[in-house]
Amino acid sequence: MIVAMNDIILPTINYKNPDKECDLDYVPNHSIQAEVNYAISNGFRFGGHYTVLVFKKIKEAPSYRAECNESY
């Protein structure tokens, strides 16, 4: 969530020798500023438990105020 909140892409650490046949958009060894609207967090645990969370940046928080009717 920090990535999406701060619009920063964290680096791929220890990336020194790029593979010429693997044309991916890496961020080698330093972070960059970019608009980030979605972020993914992967969690791997012993015993075959896997979790993937996908976060979406919300531009404006929705209003959850309920109308108050005090006439019972």
HELIX and SHEET records of a PDB file:
HELIX    1   1 ILE A    2  ASN A    6  1                                   5    
SHEET    1   A 2 ILE A   8  ILE A   9  0                                        
SHEET    2   A 2 ILE A  32  GLN A  33 -1                                        
SHEET    1   B 2 TYR A  38  ARG A  45  0                                        
SHEET    2   B 2 HIS A  49  LYS A  56 -1                                        
END                                                                             
